[in-house]
Amino acid sequence: MKRYLILVLSLVVPGIFLAQSTDHKRQPFRKAVDSIVMRKIDQYAIPGLAIGLVKNDSILYTKGYGVREMGKDDLVSEQSIFHTASISKLFTAMAVMHLVDQGELSIDDKLLDIIPKLNYGDERIKEITVKQLLNHTSGLPDIKNYHWANNNQAENSLEEYVIGLKLKALSTPSSEFHYSNLAYDILGYVIEVVSGVTFEDYVETHILRPFGMANSDFRYFRVPEIARVAPHSRRWTSKKVYIRKTYPYTREHAPSSTLNASSEELAKWMVSFLKEINNEASPSLYTEMLVPSSVVYPKIGLGFQLYEIEGYKAVGHFGGDQGFRSFLMMIPEQKIGLVVLGNCDYEEDYRQEIIMPIARLMLKL
């Protein structure tokens, strides 16, 4: 019995000591991260935010700060679910590329070949391809008013919206870069038409759940109330922070804007995504999304915005809607990923002012 106990301890205890040692080594880093975050929370009067950090195929640190709703005691945690705004586009683009990988779609397919019943008043619409929708060179304009108060939840909301448009281009496809949420809402409907299921169901089945995002959803009405955070804004004159009455959700804008997710689950997604694109034995189609895709604007891939930090290439996306701001960035070569989610829409530079110095710390680890 003693020999058996010694054998068990010899196997288990070193693992415990190793975990404790690793955790101890991370404490200075975590304190430095907390210092950066708390300084910005105090500087900009941010009600609450959450971060997720990954490195070398594992989650390095996730944490929530502040409150879910101003005036209440409920604290933000790494499981708190935020409206991520345009970070949503990364997942819509991945769903498109998944269809490409399955042979159901090509990025060079013409939009009108996929959805022939589209209504348009401009002959240039005939030339738009899936790739141009992905990299914002379709010539389509942005959306001027999201009508969040509509709060549409019906499964045909996206179809009715897209088919009800009369499309007109700002420029000839591939000639200019025009950031377009409209293009991504149309891509969502492309996914529905090609797959035969709703946009949200397709992304849930093929992207969110396989990448470890068990509680994230593009449908806000499915998010448990206990996990939700409230949107906050600030009045121009009095500078008083207030809670917005309307949460930014209506189903026709899901593909461009309405992924609801926590920092913990986005960290899980980044771990899985970085593993996949760094797998030399089995090259991923997703790597095509991370390189310049247009000569007219080299800082855009397919869905991913392209950056540079300390001489390394970085990819990701900013997000911003009424009451929320977010930023997700990965440095693939170093297997680093970072995300910050905030429940306020003012002083939005806090996103990069938190992410960039933390990224520099992570590059030194």
N, C-alpha and C positions, 0 to 999 in steps of 0.2 A: 504493500500500500504506500509506504514511504517513497519507494523508488518510482511508483506511478505518479505521486504528487510532485516529486522533484522534476520528473519529465514534463508534466503539464506546466509547472511554473517556468521551466526553462524555455518552453514554447511561447507562453502567454506574456510573462513579465517583460521580456525585452521589447515586445510590441507596445506595451503600455508605456515603458520608459521612452521609446522612440517617439510615440505620439506626444507625450508630455514635453520631450525635448524640442520637438518641432514646434509645438504650440508656444513654448517659452521663447524660441527664437523669433517667432512671428509677433510677439508682443510689442516691440519697438515700432515695427511697421504698422501695426494696427493703431497704436497711439498716434503715430504721425498722420494716418488716414483720418482718424477721428478729429484731430486738430484741424486739418484742412477743411473737413465738412462743417464742423461746428463754427469755425470762423466765418464761413459763408452764410450759414444759417443766421448767425447774429448780425452780420453785416447787412443782409438783405431782408431780414424779418420773414424768413421762409417758414411756413407752418409745419411742414413735414416733408421728408424725402427718404429715399432708400437707395442703397448702392449694392452692386454685385461685382466681385472681382474674381477673375480666374487666371490661372497660370499653370502651364505644364500638365494639362489634362485633368485638372482638379479645381474645385472651388477654393479660392484662397481666403475670401472674406465676404460675408453678406451681413448687412445691418440696416435697421431702420432708425430714423432720428425724428424727433418732434412728434406732432399729433396728427391723427387722421383727419380731424375736423377742428378748426379753431373754436375755442370755448368749451371743448369737451376734453376728457382725460384719456380717451382711447389713444394709445401710442401707435405710431407706425412701426411695423416690424418688417423683416425680410419677406414675410408671406403676404403683406398688404398688397392689394391689387390696384394698380394705377391705370388710367387711360394713357397709352403710350404714344398716341398721335402717329406721326409719320414713321416711327420705327416699324409700324404695321407693314409698310411697303416692302421691307426685307422679306417678310413671310409670304406676301402676295407674289413677289418675284420668285421666291423659291418654289411656290406651288406651280407657277408657270413652267419653271425649269424641270420640275418633276414630271409634268405632262410631256415636255420635250424628251426627257429621258425614257419615258414609256412609249415614245413613238407616236403619241397622239397629236402632237403639235410641233411646229417649227418656228423659231423666232423670226424667220423670214416670211412667214405666212402673211398674206394681206388681211387686214382687219375685216374688210367687206366680204372676203371669201368665207370668213368664219361666221360673221353676223350680217348676212345680206339684207336683212330688213332694217338696218340702221337708217335713220333719217339724216340727210345732210344737204346743205345748200352751197357746197363748195366742192368743186371737182378734185381739189387736192386731197380730200379725204380718201379717195380711191387708192392713193399711193401709200397710205399708212400701213406699217408692218408692226408685228408684235414687238420686235426689237426696239423700234422707235418709241413705242409706248413705254417700254421698260426704261429707256435712258433719256426720256424727256425731250426727244428730238422729233416728235410726231407733228409738231406745229400746233397742237391743241392748246387752248388757254387753260388757266387755272380756274378753280371754282371761286366765285365771289361771295356766295352766301351758302353756308352749310345747312341752315334751317334746323339746327339741333333740336329745337323745341318740337319738331314734328314727331320725334321719337318713334319712327316707324319700326315695327317688329315683324311684319308679315314676310313670309318667305319670298314673295314676288316683288318686294320693294326695290331690289337692285335692277331687276328686269324692267319694271315699269319706268324707273328713272332713266336708264340708258336708252331704251326704245323711245321714250318721250322727248329726248333731246333732238335739236336740229344742229348738227355739228358744223362748225366753221373753223377753219384754220387761221392761225396768226401768221404762219409762214409755210413755205414748201417743206415737206418732210425731209429731215436730215440736213437742212440748211442752217438751222438755228437751235439753240437750247432754250426751251421755255419750261420751267418747272411746272408740272401739271398733275394736281390731284385728280382731275377729271380723267386723265389717261389711266390712272391706277384703278379708279372705279370701273372703267370700261374693261380693264384687264380682269377684274373680278368677275365680270359677266362673261368674258371669254372663257374663264375657267368653268363657269356653270354650263355654258353651251357645249364645250368639248367633253367635260366629264359626265354631264347628265345629273349632277347633284348640286346642291347649293354651294356657294363659295365657301361659307363657314364650315360646312361638313367636310368638304374636300381638304381644306387646310388643317382642320382638326385631325382627320384620319391620317394624312400623309406627311404632315410637318410637325404640328404641335405635340401630339402624343408620342410619336416615335422619338422625338428629341427631348423627352422628359418633362414636357409642360402639361401636367395633369389637370391643373386648375385654370389655366389661361383660356380665354375665349374672345372671339370677335363680337360676341353677342353680350352686351352689357347686362341685359335682363337675366342672364344665367349666372352672373357673379353673385355669390352669397353676400348678403348685406353686412355680415360681420367682418368681411374682408375688404370692403370698399373704402376708398378715401374720397374726401370731398374736394371739389375744385374751388380754388381761391383766386381772387383778383384784387387790384388796388385802385382806388379812385384817384383820378388825375389831380384833382384840386386839393382834397384833404389828405391824400396819401394813406387813407384808412383802408386796411385790408378787410375784405368781406367775403362771405361764402356765396358762390354763384348758385342761383336757384335752379339753373338748367345744367344737367350733366351732358357733356358733349357726346351724345349718341343718337344716331338715326341710321337705320340699316343700309340705306342706299350708299352711304359713304364708308361702309365697313372696309373694303379693300384698300383704301388710301389711308384710313385713319383710326379705326376703332378696336385695335387689339388691346385687350385688358390683361395685364400680366404683372407679376411680382418681380422684384429684383432677384429673388432666389431662383425662380423658374427661368428667367432670362439668362442667369448665370449657368444653369444646367444646359440651356440651349447653346450657349457659347462654347462650353466644354465639348459638346457633341459635334458642333459645327467645325470647330478648330481641329478636332480629331479627324473628321472626314476629309477636310481639304488638305490636311498634312499627311494623309495616308498614301505613300508613294506606291504601295503594292496594288492599290485599287483606286486610280485617279477618279476624282469626283467631278461631275458636271458643274457643281456649284463653284468650282475654281474659275470658270469662265465669267462669273459674275463680278470678279474682284479685280479685273484689269480694265483700263480705259476702253470704252466701247464706241466713242465718237470723236472724230477729229475736230468737230466744232466746239466740244467741251470735254477736255481730257480728264476732268476730275469726277467723271461719273462712269460707273461700271454698268451692270445690269441690276438696277435696284440699289446697289451700294454706292454711297458717296465715298470718294477717295481722298485720303489725307496723307500727311507726312509728319512724323515726330521723331526728333533726334536721329534723322537719317534713315529711319525705318518707314516702310509703307504701312499705312493703316487704312482700315475700311470700316464703314458703319453708317449711321444715320442720326440726324437730329430730329426731334419731334416737338411740336408745339400746337396746342389748341386751347380753347377757352378754359382757363383754370389749371392747365397742366403744361409742363415742359419736361423734356427727356433728352438723353443723349446716350447712344450705344456705340462703342468703338472697339475694334479688335486690331491687334498687331500680329498677323498670322505667323510671320517668321519667328517670333519669340513666344508663340502660343499664349498670348496675353489677351484678355478681354475685360472690358469695363462697361458698366452701365450705371447711370444715375436717373432716378425718377423723382420728380418734384410735383407737389400738389398746389403749385402757384404759377402764374403766367407772367409775372413782372420781374424785372431785373434778370432777364433770361440768360445773361452771360454766366450766371452761376453754374450752368451746365459744364462748359469747358473750363471754367475756373476751378472746378472740382476735379474733373476727369484728367486734364492734362498734367497737373503736378503729381497726381497719384500714378499716372502712367509712367512718369519719369522715375518715381520711386520703384515701381515694379521692374523697370528695365535694369535697375541696379541690384535687384535681389539676387 
